[in-house]
């Protein structure tokens, strides 16, 4: 939109993202930022290419996987707490997809 989003960029760089410079890949030609603070960085239309080290990516993946599992466990435990013996809650979570159905002539 015509201005640098410094708050977003600073946050991403602090969290481990690294900007990718075109001179790191001399055998290929990528579009780059021509001027400004990010001159030489691969990018198009205000979007810049960035990468994150694999260990940070795996660490984040494990963190969010645990967060999701903890939330699922909390929901399941809460459901079981509210369950009444005469009306059990069925947690059989299966999905079936069928195609076609019956043919009418």
N, C-alpha and C positions, 0 to 999 in steps of 0.2 A: 504494500500500500504506500510505497514511497518513503518508508523510514525503516531503520534497523530496529528490530525487536530485541533490544539489549537485555531486558529482564529475562526473557525466555532463553536467549543464547547463553547468558551467564549461568543460569540455573542448569542447563544441559551440560555445559562444560564442567561445572563443579561436580556434577553427578557422574562423570566418567566419559562422556562423549568426546570424541576427538574429530576435528574437521579434517577432511581429506583434501590434500593439495594435489593439483594436477601434476606438479613436478615429481611426485612420487611414482608416477606412471608415465615415463617419457616415451614409451613405445606406442601409446595410444593418444588420441586427441579427444578430450572431453570438453564440454562447454565450461568456462570458468568465469568467475567474477572478475571484471576488468579493473575496477577501481574501488576505493574505500578500504575499510578496515579488513575486509575479507578478500582482498585482491589475491588471485591465484588459487582460490579454493574452488573445487568443482561445484557448480551450481547453475541453476536455470531459474530465471524469473523470481528471484528472492528466496528460492529454496536451495539450501546448501546440503551437500553430502557429508554425512558424519558416520563414524563407526564407534563401536564400543568394544572393549576387550572381552573375549569370550568368557573369562572367569567372572566378570561382573554380570554379564548376561545370564549365565547359569545360576549365579547367586540370586539374582532377582527372580528368575523363574522358580527356583526352589522356595523363595520367600512367598511369592504369590500363590503357589500351589498349596503351601501350608495354610495360608490365610483362607483360601477357598475350602480346604478340608475342614478347618476349624469352624467355619460358618455352617457348612453342611452338617457337621456333628452337632452343633448348637441347635439347628432347626430340628433335626431328628430327635434329639433329647427333649426338646420342648414339646414336640408332638407326642412322644411317649408319655410325658408327664400328664398331658391332658386326655389321654386315652382312657376310655371306660371299658371294662371287660365285656359288656353286652354289645358294644359297638367298636370293635377293633379297627384301627387305622391300617389300611393295607399299604405297604410301602413297596410293593412289587412294581418296579419301574421298568417296564418293557414297552418298546414301541414296535409296531408292525406296520409295514407298508405293503399294500397290495395294488396291483395294476389290473385293469381290465374289467373285473367283476363278471357278471353274467352277460351272455350274449343273447340278444333278442333277434329273432328272424322275422 
